[in-house]
Amino acid sequence: MTLEGRVALVTGGSRGIGRAIALALAGDGADVAVNYRRDGAAAQEVVQAIAALGRHGRAYQADVADSAAVHAMADAIVQQFGSIDILVSNAGIASRGRLVADTDIEEVRRVLETHAIGAFNCCHAALPYLRQRPRGDIVLISSTAAAQCGPGGGPYNMAKRAVEALAQTLWKEERATSIHVNVVAPGLTETEMGKRLVRATTGMDDIKQMYPSSPFGRVGQPEDIANAVAFLVSGRAAYVTGQTLTVSGAG
């Protein structure tokens, strides 16, 4: 499972699932560029945790919806780390849980820009560098919402389906360049976004109230998602591309 000698870029890496992914990849030997949009202090905490694992980390501020900022970030990472071997496109935001009839078009644009355009920007910026490596990996973080398309989640559902369409296009285009492209689709996960979702949809103040009705007696943890990502970019998944790995406890 060693990732020694490889450099990973994790977007939205300062908190929640992104933080867990950054630490899992560092734990397996990768150096990690931690992208964040606003919470620089949290990103620096992740960088310090990476250093405690004996790996090199560095925080990079960029809004993934801003193409110029993402390309500048990729260039800076290669200048400072020497390469990009792994891209994990994780940055995301929630939609407001309204019916389509009650959803403002600006919300749709905002969610699509972060998830779909953001993933495209990151792939576009990283691909020239990934193509230079003996093996490149792109993992796009989707959601079970892309398959379920539940009511009240129109913008988010649309955005995650677009992310999966990007992945399905990319793996066909890039297989000849030795770039693996896969998707991880989490179910409900115990993050700040997950807690807000539970409050909005069930009225429960504590996500742990969901445990008795959840698979295996608990809600998914960020580390569950991180472990799936770490597998997909490892030597154990050397013959795996174009796949969507659902991490939901089958719930």
DOVOVEX-20811 format. One record per residue (C-alpha): residue number from 1; residue in three letters; chain; x, y, z. Coordinates in pm, 1 decimal, padded with zeros to 6 digits. Each point is the difference from the previous one (the first is absolute). Layout:
// DOVOVEX-20811
kelo num=NUM | residuo=ALA | cadena=A | c1=X | c2=Y | c3=Z
...
This chain:
// DOVOVEX-20811
kelo num=1 | residuo=MET | cadena=A | c1=00000.0 | c2=00000.0 | c3=00000.0
kelo num=2 | residuo=THR | cadena=A | c1=00303.1 | c2=00231.2 | c3=00013.1
kelo num=3 | residuo=LEU | cadena=A | c1=-00031.3 | c2=00334.2 | c3=-00177.7
kelo num=4 | residuo=GLU | cadena=A | c1=00355.8 | c2=00103.2 | c3=00074.9
kelo num=5 | residuo=GLY | cadena=A | c1=00141.8 | c2=00231.2 | c3=-00264.5
kelo num=6 | residuo=ARG | cadena=A | c1=-00343.5 | c2=00116.0 | c3=-00116.5
kelo num=7 | residuo=VAL | cadena=A | c1=-00159.6 | c2=00341.7 | c3=00044.1
kelo num=8 | residuo=ALA | cadena=A | c1=-00373.7 | c2=00037.8 | c3=00058.6
kelo num=9 | residuo=LEU | cadena=A | c1=-00220.6 | c2=00305.7 | c3=-00038.2
kelo num=10 | residuo=VAL | cadena=A | c1=-00316.3 | c2=-00019.7 | c3=00211.6
kelo num=11 | residuo=THR | cadena=A | c1=-00254.3 | c2=00275.0 | c3=-00059.2
kelo num=12 | residuo=GLY | cadena=A | c1=-00221.2 | c2=00102.6 | c3=00287.9
kelo num=13 | residuo=GLY | cadena=A | c1=00266.7 | c2=-00161.2 | c3=00214.3
kelo num=14 | residuo=SER | cadena=A | c1=-00028.9 | c2=00210.8 | c3=00314.6
kelo num=15 | residuo=ARG | cadena=A | c1=-00301.5 | c2=-00168.8 | c3=00158.9
kelo num=16 | residuo=GLY | cadena=A | c1=-00224.2 | c2=-00304.6 | c3=00002.1
kelo num=17 | residuo=ILE | cadena=A | c1=00047.9 | c2=-00258.0 | c3=-00272.4
kelo num=18 | residuo=GLY | cadena=A | c1=00277.9 | c2=00198.8 | c3=-00167.8
kelo num=19 | residuo=ARG | cadena=A | c1=00200.0 | c2=00017.3 | c3=00322.4
kelo num=20 | residuo=ALA | cadena=A | c1=-00035.4 | c2=-00374.8 | c3=00052.9
kelo num=21 | residuo=ILE | cadena=A | c1=00111.5 | c2=-00066.9 | c3=-00358.9
kelo num=22 | residuo=ALA | cadena=A | c1=00305.5 | c2=00223.8 | c3=00033.8
kelo num=23 | residuo=LEU | cadena=A | c1=00107.0 | c2=-00178.2 | c3=00318.4
kelo num=24 | residuo=ALA | cadena=A | c1=-00066.6 | c2=-00347.8 | c3=-00139.8
kelo num=25 | residuo=LEU | cadena=A | c1=00215.0 | c2=00069.2 | c3=-00307.5
kelo num=26 | residuo=ALA | cadena=A | c1=00275.6 | c2=00147.3 | c3=00217.1
kelo num=27 | residuo=GLY | cadena=A | c1=-00022.3 | c2=-00303.9 | c3=00225.1
kelo num=28 | residuo=ASP | cadena=A | c1=00060.2 | c2=-00217.9 | c3=-00304.6
kelo num=29 | residuo=GLY | cadena=A | c1=00309.2 | c2=00202.1 | c3=-00092.6
kelo num=30 | residuo=ALA | cadena=A | c1=-00115.4 | c2=00280.8 | c3=-00230.1
kelo num=31 | residuo=ASP | cadena=A | c1=00089.2 | c2=00366.5 | c3=00030.6
kelo num=32 | residuo=VAL | cadena=A | c1=-00321.5 | c2=00201.3 | c3=-00005.6
kelo num=33 | residuo=ALA | cadena=A | c1=-00106.4 | c2=00339.6 | c3=-00132.2
kelo num=34 | residuo=VAL | cadena=A | c1=-00303.6 | c2=00107.2 | c3=00202.8
kelo num=35 | residuo=ASN | cadena=A | c1=-00235.9 | c2=00229.2 | c3=-00188.3
kelo num=36 | residuo=TYR | cadena=A | c1=-00244.0 | c2=00221.0 | c3=00188.7
kelo num=37 | residuo=ARG | cadena=A | c1=-00232.1 | c2=00287.5 | c3=-00087.9
kelo num=38 | residuo=ARG | cadena=A | c1=-00046.3 | c2=00193.6 | c3=00325.4
kelo num=39 | residuo=ASP | cadena=A | c1=00118.2 | c2=-00179.2 | c3=00315.1
kelo num=40 | residuo=GLY | cadena=A | c1=00374.4 | c2=00049.7 | c3=-00012.5
kelo num=41 | residuo=ALA | cadena=A | c1=00044.1 | c2=-00083.7 | c3=00369.0
kelo num=42 | residuo=ALA | cadena=A | c1=-00164.8 | c2=-00339.6 | c3=-00045.0
kelo num=43 | residuo=ALA | cadena=A | c1=00214.4 | c2=-00067.8 | c3=-00307.6
kelo num=44 | residuo=GLN | cadena=A | c1=00315.1 | c2=00077.6 | c3=00198.8
kelo num=45 | residuo=GLU | cadena=A | c1=-00111.3 | c2=-00244.9 | c3=00269.9
kelo num=46 | residuo=VAL | cadena=A | c1=-00023.3 | c2=-00270.0 | c3=-00268.0
kelo num=47 | residuo=VAL | cadena=A | c1=00347.4 | c2=00093.0 | c3=-00126.5
kelo num=48 | residuo=GLN | cadena=A | c1=00134.5 | c2=-00037.5 | c3=00354.9
kelo num=49 | residuo=ALA | cadena=A | c1=-00168.5 | c2=-00339.5 | c3=00033.3
kelo num=50 | residuo=ILE | cadena=A | c1=00159.9 | c2=-00106.7 | c3=-00329.1
kelo num=51 | residuo=ALA | cadena=A | c1=00341.0 | c2=00105.9 | c3=00132.8
kelo num=52 | residuo=ALA | cadena=A | c1=-00062.1 | c2=-00206.8 | c3=00314.0
kelo num=53 | residuo=LEU | cadena=A | c1=-00040.7 | c2=-00301.1 | c3=-00230.9
kelo num=54 | residuo=GLY | cadena=A | c1=00343.7 | c2=00068.7 | c3=-00142.8
kelo num=55 | residuo=ARG | cadena=A | c1=-00118.6 | c2=00138.9 | c3=-00333.8
kelo num=56 | residuo=HIS | cadena=A | c1=00015.3 | c2=00342.2 | c3=-00160.7
kelo num=57 | residuo=GLY | cadena=A | c1=-00319.7 | c2=00202.8 | c3=-00018.6
kelo num=58 | residuo=ARG | cadena=A | c1=-00084.3 | c2=00349.2 | c3=-00115.1
kelo num=59 | residuo=ALA | cadena=A | c1=-00324.6 | c2=00200.1 | c3=-00010.1
kelo num=60 | residuo=TYR | cadena=A | c1=-00122.0 | c2=00174.5 | c3=-00316.1
kelo num=61 | residuo=GLN | cadena=A | c1=-00288.0 | c2=00244.7 | c3=-00009.9
kelo num=62 | residuo=ALA | cadena=A | c1=-00214.1 | c2=-00010.3 | c3=-00314.2
kelo num=63 | residuo=ASP | cadena=A | c1=-00369.4 | c2=-00000.7 | c3=-00084.3
kelo num=64 | residuo=VAL | cadena=A | c1=-00034.4 | c2=-00305.4 | c3=-00225.6
kelo num=65 | residuo=ALA | cadena=A | c1=-00266.5 | c2=00183.2 | c3=-00202.2
kelo num=66 | residuo=ASP | cadena=A | c1=00268.1 | c2=00251.9 | c3=-00106.2
kelo num=67 | residuo=SER | cadena=A | c1=00189.4 | c2=-00151.7 | c3=-00292.9
kelo num=68 | residuo=ALA | cadena=A | c1=00292.7 | c2=00242.7 | c3=00013.2
kelo num=69 | residuo=ALA | cadena=A | c1=00046.3 | c2=-00054.4 | c3=00373.6
kelo num=70 | residuo=VAL | cadena=A | c1=-00005.8 | c2=-00378.9 | c3=-00039.6
kelo num=71 | residuo=HIS | cadena=A | c1=00255.4 | c2=00003.6 | c3=-00282.2
kelo num=72 | residuo=ALA | cadena=A | c1=00225.9 | c2=00230.5 | c3=00203.0
kelo num=73 | residuo=MET | cadena=A | c1=-00032.2 | c2=-00237.0 | c3=00296.2
kelo num=74 | residuo=ALA | cadena=A | c1=00095.2 | c2=-00303.9 | c3=-00211.0
kelo num=75 | residuo=ASP | cadena=A | c1=00303.1 | c2=00182.8 | c3=-00137.6
kelo num=76 | residuo=ALA | cadena=A | c1=00107.8 | c2=00100.9 | c3=00351.4
kelo num=77 | residuo=ILE | cadena=A | c1=-00036.1 | c2=-00356.2 | c3=00129.8
kelo num=78 | residuo=VAL | cadena=A | c1=00223.2 | c2=-00134.8 | c3=-00276.4
kelo num=79 | residuo=GLN | cadena=A | c1=00254.1 | c2=00274.2 | c3=00065.8
kelo num=80 | residuo=GLN | cadena=A | c1=00009.8 | c2=-00079.8 | c3=00369.7
kelo num=81 | residuo=PHE | cadena=A | c1=-00055.5 | c2=-00378.1 | c3=00005.3
kelo num=82 | residuo=GLY | cadena=A | c1=00136.0 | c2=-00096.0 | c3=-00341.9
kelo num=83 | residuo=SER | cadena=A | c1=-00310.0 | c2=-00177.2 | c3=-00131.4
kelo num=84 | residuo=ILE | cadena=A | c1=-00367.4 | c2=-00078.9 | c3=00036.3
kelo num=85 | residuo=ASP | cadena=A | c1=-00064.9 | c2=-00374.3 | c3=-00001.6
kelo num=86 | residuo=ILE | cadena=A | c1=-00343.3 | c2=-00015.4 | c3=00163.0
kelo num=87 | residuo=LEU | cadena=A | c1=-00296.8 | c2=00237.4 | c3=-00021.3
kelo num=88 | residuo=VAL | cadena=A | c1=-00289.8 | c2=-00045.6 | c3=00239.5
kelo num=89 | residuo=SER | cadena=A | c1=-00277.8 | c2=00240.7 | c3=-00096.4
kelo num=90 | residuo=ASN | cadena=A | c1=-00198.6 | c2=00023.0 | c3=00321.3
kelo num=91 | residuo=ALA | cadena=A | c1=-00094.3 | c2=00368.2 | c3=00046.5
kelo num=92 | residuo=GLY | cadena=A | c1=-00373.5 | c2=00040.8 | c3=00026.2
kelo num=93 | residuo=ILE | cadena=A | c1=-00292.5 | c2=00185.7 | c3=00152.6
kelo num=94 | residuo=ALA | cadena=A | c1=-00354.9 | c2=-00099.0 | c3=00087.3
kelo num=95 | residuo=SER | cadena=A | c1=-00317.7 | c2=00123.2 | c3=-00159.8
kelo num=96 | residuo=ARG | cadena=A | c1=-00280.5 | c2=00137.6 | c3=00215.9
kelo num=97 | residuo=GLY | cadena=A | c1=-00240.4 | c2=-00292.7 | c3=-00012.8
kelo num=98 | residuo=ARG | cadena=A | c1=-00275.4 | c2=00177.7 | c3=-00188.9
kelo num=99 | residuo=LEU | cadena=A | c1=-00230.6 | c2=-00140.9 | c3=-00265.6
kelo num=100 | residuo=VAL | cadena=A | c1=00088.1 | c2=00089.1 | c3=-00357.8
kelo num=101 | residuo=ALA | cadena=A | c1=-00303.2 | c2=00232.5 | c3=-00011.7
kelo num=102 | residuo=ASP | cadena=A | c1=00141.0 | c2=00195.0 | c3=00294.8
kelo num=103 | residuo=THR | cadena=A | c1=00368.2 | c2=00004.0 | c3=-00101.9
kelo num=104 | residuo=ASP | cadena=A | c1=00163.2 | c2=00319.9 | c3=-00118.6
kelo num=105 | residuo=ILE | cadena=A | c1=00209.3 | c2=-00028.9 | c3=-00318.0
kelo num=106 | residuo=GLU | cadena=A | c1=00292.3 | c2=00164.7 | c3=00180.3
kelo num=107 | residuo=GLU | cadena=A | c1=00015.3 | c2=-00293.9 | c3=00238.6
kelo num=108 | residuo=VAL | cadena=A | c1=00011.3 | c2=-00238.4 | c3=-00295.0
kelo num=109 | residuo=ARG | cadena=A | c1=00288.4 | c2=00196.1 | c3=-00152.8
kelo num=110 | residuo=ARG | cadena=A | c1=00188.9 | c2=00015.2 | c3=00329.3
kelo num=111 | residuo=VAL | cadena=A | c1=-00024.5 | c2=-00375.3 | c3=00066.2
kelo num=112 | residuo=LEU | cadena=A | c1=00081.6 | c2=-00097.2 | c3=-00359.5
kelo num=113 | residuo=GLU | cadena=A | c1=00296.8 | c2=00237.2 | c3=-00009.0
kelo num=114 | residuo=THR | cadena=A | c1=00151.6 | c2=-00150.6 | c3=00313.3
kelo num=115 | residuo=HIS | cadena=A | c1=-00059.7 | c2=-00367.8 | c3=-00075.9
kelo num=116 | residuo=ALA | cadena=A | c1=-00011.9 | c2=-00038.7 | c3=-00378.0
kelo num=117 | residuo=ILE | cadena=A | c1=00199.6 | c2=00297.8 | c3=-00128.2
kelo num=118 | residuo=GLY | cadena=A | c1=00235.8 | c2=-00033.7 | c3=00295.1
kelo num=119 | residuo=ALA | cadena=A | c1=00072.9 | c2=-00364.7 | c3=-00078.2
kelo num=120 | residuo=PHE | cadena=A | c1=00053.1 | c2=00086.5 | c3=-00365.6
kelo num=121 | residuo=ASN | cadena=A | c1=00238.6 | c2=00284.3 | c3=00088.5
kelo num=122 | residuo=CYS | cadena=A | c1=00205.7 | c2=-00224.2 | c3=00227.4
kelo num=123 | residuo=CYS | cadena=A | c1=00023.9 | c2=-00279.0 | c3=-00257.5
kelo num=124 | residuo=HIS | cadena=A | c1=00083.9 | c2=00246.4 | c3=-00277.1
kelo num=125 | residuo=ALA | cadena=A | c1=00279.1 | c2=00154.7 | c3=00207.8
kelo num=126 | residuo=ALA | cadena=A | c1=00144.4 | c2=-00329.0 | c3=00125.2
kelo num=127 | residuo=LEU | cadena=A | c1=-00015.3 | c2=-00208.9 | c3=-00318.0
kelo num=128 | residuo=PRO | cadena=A | c1=00315.9 | c2=00137.6 | c3=-00166.7
kelo num=129 | residuo=TYR | cadena=A | c1=00198.2 | c2=-00092.5 | c3=00311.4
kelo num=130 | residuo=LEU | cadena=A | c1=-00172.1 | c2=-00333.2 | c3=00058.6
kelo num=131 | residuo=ARG | cadena=A | c1=00082.9 | c2=-00102.7 | c3=-00356.7
kelo num=132 | residuo=GLN | cadena=A | c1=00369.0 | c2=00040.1 | c3=00076.2
kelo num=133 | residuo=ARG | cadena=A | c1=-00005.1 | c2=-00258.2 | c3=00279.6
kelo num=134 | residuo=PRO | cadena=A | c1=00041.2 | c2=-00378.4 | c3=-00028.0
kelo num=135 | residuo=ARG | cadena=A | c1=-00345.7 | c2=-00024.5 | c3=00155.4
kelo num=136 | residuo=GLY | cadena=A | c1=-00253.8 | c2=00273.2 | c3=00062.6
kelo num=137 | residuo=ASP | cadena=A | c1=-00317.2 | c2=-00021.6 | c3=00207.0
kelo num=138 | residuo=ILE | cadena=A | c1=-00313.9 | c2=00210.5 | c3=00003.1
kelo num=139 | residuo=VAL | cadena=A | c1=-00267.8 | c2=-00073.9 | c3=00258.6
kelo num=140 | residuo=LEU | cadena=A | c1=-00315.8 | c2=00208.3 | c3=-00016.6
kelo num=141 | residuo=ILE | cadena=A | c1=-00216.3 | c2=00007.6 | c3=00312.0
kelo num=142 | residuo=SER | cadena=A | c1=-00365.9 | c2=-00036.7 | c3=-00091.9
kelo num=143 | residuo=SER | cadena=A | c1=-00291.5 | c2=-00108.7 | c3=00219.3
kelo num=144 | residuo=THR | cadena=A | c1=-00272.3 | c2=-00261.6 | c3=00016.1
kelo num=145 | residuo=ALA | cadena=A | c1=-00224.4 | c2=00299.0 | c3=-00076.1
kelo num=146 | residuo=ALA | cadena=A | c1=00109.2 | c2=-00029.0 | c3=-00365.1
kelo num=147 | residuo=ALA | cadena=A | c1=-00170.4 | c2=-00338.9 | c3=-00025.0
kelo num=148 | residuo=GLN | cadena=A | c1=-00293.1 | c2=00064.7 | c3=00232.6
kelo num=149 | residuo=CYS | cadena=A | c1=-00094.0 | c2=00354.5 | c3=-00110.9
kelo num=150 | residuo=GLY | cadena=A | c1=-00218.3 | c2=00050.4 | c3=00304.1
kelo num=151 | residuo=PRO | cadena=A | c1=-00249.0 | c2=00286.9 | c3=00023.6
kelo num=152 | residuo=GLY | cadena=A | c1=00128.7 | c2=00327.9 | c3=00137.5
kelo num=153 | residuo=GLY | cadena=A | c1=00347.0 | c2=-00046.7 | c3=-00141.4
kelo num=154 | residuo=GLY | cadena=A | c1=-00029.4 | c2=00110.8 | c3=-00360.7
kelo num=155 | residuo=PRO | cadena=A | c1=00317.3 | c2=00213.5 | c3=-00029.7
kelo num=156 | residuo=TYR | cadena=A | c1=00214.1 | c2=-00246.6 | c3=00194.7
kelo num=157 | residuo=ASN | cadena=A | c1=-00136.5 | c2=-00301.6 | c3=-00188.5
kelo num=158 | residuo=MET | cadena=A | c1=00065.9 | c2=00170.9 | c3=-00333.4
kelo num=159 | residuo=ALA | cadena=A | c1=00352.1 | c2=00099.2 | c3=00102.3
kelo num=160 | residuo=LYS | cadena=A | c1=00101.1 | c2=-00346.7 | c3=00116.5
kelo num=161 | residuo=ARG | cadena=A | c1=-00138.1 | c2=-00161.7 | c3=-00316.3
kelo num=162 | residuo=ALA | cadena=A | c1=00213.7 | c2=00243.4 | c3=-00199.3
kelo num=163 | residuo=VAL | cadena=A | c1=00306.4 | c2=-00101.6 | c3=00204.8
kelo num=164 | residuo=GLU | cadena=A | c1=-00062.6 | c2=-00365.5 | c3=-00082.3
kelo num=165 | residuo=ALA | cadena=A | c1=-00047.7 | c2=00082.3 | c3=-00369.5
kelo num=166 | residuo=LEU | cadena=A | c1=00336.7 | c2=00176.9 | c3=00004.3
kelo num=167 | residuo=ALA | cadena=A | c1=00162.6 | c2=-00308.4 | c3=00150.5
kelo num=168 | residuo=GLN | cadena=A | c1=-00158.4 | c2=-00233.9 | c3=-00251.6
kelo num=169 | residuo=THR | cadena=A | c1=00131.0 | c2=00217.0 | c3=-00281.9
kelo num=170 | residuo=LEU | cadena=A | c1=00346.4 | c2=00044.7 | c3=00146.2
kelo num=171 | residuo=TRP | cadena=A | c1=00086.6 | c2=-00362.8 | c3=00063.0
kelo num=172 | residuo=LYS | cadena=A | c1=-00065.7 | c2=-00079.9 | c3=-00365.8
kelo num=173 | residuo=GLU | cadena=A | c1=00205.2 | c2=00297.4 | c3=-00116.6
kelo num=174 | residuo=GLU | cadena=A | c1=00294.3 | c2=-00052.6 | c3=00234.1
kelo num=175 | residuo=ARG | cadena=A | c1=00043.6 | c2=-00376.2 | c3=00030.4
kelo num=176 | residuo=ALA | cadena=A | c1=00267.4 | c2=00010.0 | c3=-00270.3
kelo num=177 | residuo=THR | cadena=A | c1=00197.2 | c2=00248.7 | c3=00212.9
kelo num=178 | residuo=SER | cadena=A | c1=00003.7 | c2=-00233.8 | c3=00304.3
kelo num=179 | residuo=ILE | cadena=A | c1=-00236.9 | c2=00225.0 | c3=00195.6
kelo num=180 | residuo=HIS | cadena=A | c1=-00256.1 | c2=-00183.4 | c3=00212.1
kelo num=181 | residuo=VAL | cadena=A | c1=-00330.6 | c2=00183.7 | c3=00048.4
kelo num=182 | residuo=ASN | cadena=A | c1=-00246.1 | c2=-00121.5 | c3=00261.4
kelo num=183 | residuo=VAL | cadena=A | c1=-00288.9 | c2=00129.5 | c3=00209.6
kelo num=184 | residuo=VAL | cadena=A | c1=-00074.9 | c2=-00044.6 | c3=00369.0
kelo num=185 | residuo=ALA | cadena=A | c1=-00364.9 | c2=00056.5 | c3=00089.6
kelo num=186 | residuo=PRO | cadena=A | c1=-00057.9 | c2=00040.8 | c3=00374.8
kelo num=187 | residuo=GLY | cadena=A | c1=-00333.0 | c2=-00041.9 | c3=00169.2
kelo num=188 | residuo=LEU | cadena=A | c1=-00090.6 | c2=00203.9 | c3=00306.6
kelo num=189 | residuo=THR | cadena=A | c1=00327.9 | c2=00081.6 | c3=00175.2
kelo num=190 | residuo=GLU | cadena=A | c1=00059.6 | c2=00150.6 | c3=00344.1
kelo num=191 | residuo=THR | cadena=A | c1=00137.5 | c2=00338.1 | c3=-00104.9
kelo num=192 | residuo=GLU | cadena=A | c1=-00124.5 | c2=00354.0 | c3=00054.7
kelo num=193 | residuo=MET | cadena=A | c1=-00183.8 | c2=-00021.3 | c3=-00333.0
kelo num=194 | residuo=GLY | cadena=A | c1=-00150.1 | c2=-00334.1 | c3=00099.2
kelo num=195 | residuo=LYS | cadena=A | c1=-00113.9 | c2=00138.3 | c3=00334.1
kelo num=196 | residuo=ARG | cadena=A | c1=-00167.7 | c2=00297.1 | c3=-00169.5
kelo num=197 | residuo=LEU | cadena=A | c1=-00171.2 | c2=-00235.5 | c3=-00244.2
kelo num=198 | residuo=VAL | cadena=A | c1=-00139.1 | c2=-00213.2 | c3=00282.4
kelo num=199 | residuo=ARG | cadena=A | c1=-00127.7 | c2=00306.1 | c3=00185.7
kelo num=200 | residuo=ALA | cadena=A | c1=-00163.8 | c2=00136.5 | c3=-00314.6
kelo num=201 | residuo=THR | cadena=A | c1=-00163.2 | c2=-00325.3 | c3=-00110.1
kelo num=202 | residuo=THR | cadena=A | c1=-00087.7 | c2=-00170.9 | c3=00330.0
kelo num=203 | residuo=GLY | cadena=A | c1=00004.4 | c2=00272.0 | c3=00265.2
kelo num=204 | residuo=MET | cadena=A | c1=00249.1 | c2=-00204.6 | c3=00206.1
kelo num=205 | residuo=ASP | cadena=A | c1=00253.8 | c2=00215.9 | c3=00181.8
kelo num=206 | residuo=ASP | cadena=A | c1=00255.7 | c2=-00281.0 | c3=00034.5
kelo num=207 | residuo=ILE | cadena=A | c1=00101.4 | c2=-00214.3 | c3=-00298.2
kelo num=208 | residuo=LYS | cadena=A | c1=00069.7 | c2=-00284.0 | c3=00243.8
kelo num=209 | residuo=GLN | cadena=A | c1=-00376.5 | c2=-00036.6 | c3=00035.9
kelo num=210 | residuo=MET | cadena=A | c1=00026.5 | c2=-00157.8 | c3=-00346.6
kelo num=211 | residuo=TYR | cadena=A | c1=00227.3 | c2=-00278.6 | c3=00125.6
kelo num=212 | residuo=PRO | cadena=A | c1=-00268.5 | c2=-00255.3 | c3=00098.1
kelo num=213 | residuo=SER | cadena=A | c1=-00153.7 | c2=00008.6 | c3=-00348.9
kelo num=214 | residuo=SER | cadena=A | c1=00331.7 | c2=00014.2 | c3=-00187.8
kelo num=215 | residuo=PRO | cadena=A | c1=00195.2 | c2=-00292.3 | c3=-00154.1
kelo num=216 | residuo=PHE | cadena=A | c1=00237.8 | c2=-00162.0 | c3=00252.5
kelo num=217 | residuo=GLY | cadena=A | c1=-00145.1 | c2=00220.3 | c3=00273.6
kelo num=218 | residuo=ARG | cadena=A | c1=00166.4 | c2=00324.7 | c3=-00099.3
kelo num=219 | residuo=VAL | cadena=A | c1=00010.1 | c2=00274.5 | c3=-00261.7
kelo num=220 | residuo=GLY | cadena=A | c1=00292.1 | c2=-00002.5 | c3=-00243.7
kelo num=221 | residuo=GLN | cadena=A | c1=00319.9 | c2=00164.7 | c3=00122.3
kelo num=222 | residuo=PRO | cadena=A | c1=00241.0 | c2=00215.1 | c3=-00204.0
kelo num=223 | residuo=GLU | cadena=A | c1=00262.8 | c2=-00271.8 | c3=00045.7
kelo num=224 | residuo=ASP | cadena=A | c1=-00226.3 | c2=-00248.9 | c3=-00180.1
kelo num=225 | residuo=ILE | cadena=A | c1=00010.9 | c2=00219.7 | c3=-00308.7
kelo num=226 | residuo=ALA | cadena=A | c1=00372.2 | c2=00067.0 | c3=00039.5
kelo num=227 | residuo=ASN | cadena=A | c1=00078.5 | c2=-00371.6 | c3=00013.1
kelo num=228 | residuo=ALA | cadena=A | c1=-00185.5 | c2=-00054.0 | c3=-00327.5
kelo num=229 | residuo=VAL | cadena=A | c1=00196.9 | c2=00278.6 | c3=-00167.1
kelo num=230 | residuo=ALA | cadena=A | c1=00329.2 | c2=-00134.8 | c3=00135.8
kelo num=231 | residuo=PHE | cadena=A | c1=-00079.4 | c2=-00341.3 | c3=-00148.0
kelo num=232 | residuo=LEU | cadena=A | c1=-00085.1 | c2=00138.9 | c3=-00343.3
kelo num=233 | residuo=VAL | cadena=A | c1=00328.0 | c2=00190.3 | c3=-00032.6
kelo num=234 | residuo=SER | cadena=A | c1=00211.0 | c2=-00287.9 | c3=00132.5
kelo num=235 | residuo=GLY | cadena=A | c1=00182.0 | c2=-00279.7 | c3=-00175.3
kelo num=236 | residuo=ARG | cadena=A | c1=-00280.3 | c2=-00233.9 | c3=00102.7
kelo num=237 | residuo=ALA | cadena=A | c1=-00226.3 | c2=00181.0 | c3=-00245.1
kelo num=238 | residuo=ALA | cadena=A | c1=00251.2 | c2=00007.0 | c3=-00285.0
kelo num=239 | residuo=TYR | cadena=A | c1=-00255.0 | c2=-00157.2 | c3=-00238.2
kelo num=240 | residuo=VAL | cadena=A | c1=-00301.3 | c2=00203.3 | c3=00113.4
kelo num=241 | residuo=THR | cadena=A | c1=-00131.6 | c2=00299.7 | c3=-00192.4
kelo num=242 | residuo=GLY | cadena=A | c1=-00336.8 | c2=00137.2 | c3=-00104.1
kelo num=243 | residuo=GLN | cadena=A | c1=-00168.7 | c2=-00127.3 | c3=00317.5
kelo num=244 | residuo=THR | cadena=A | c1=-00236.6 | c2=00152.2 | c3=00255.2
kelo num=245 | residuo=LEU | cadena=A | c1=00057.4 | c2=-00130.9 | c3=00350.7
kelo num=246 | residuo=THR | cadena=A | c1=-00301.5 | c2=00065.0 | c3=00222.5
kelo num=247 | residuo=VAL | cadena=A | c1=00084.4 | c2=00034.5 | c3=00368.1
kelo num=248 | residuo=SER | cadena=A | c1=-00331.3 | c2=00004.8 | c3=00182.0
kelo num=249 | residuo=GLY | cadena=A | c1=-00025.8 | c2=-00323.5 | c3=00197.1
kelo num=250 | residuo=ALA | cadena=A | c1=-00254.2 | c2=-00083.3 | c3=-00273.4
kelo num=251 | residuo=GLY | cadena=A | c1=-00238.1 | c2=00230.4 | c3=00184.1
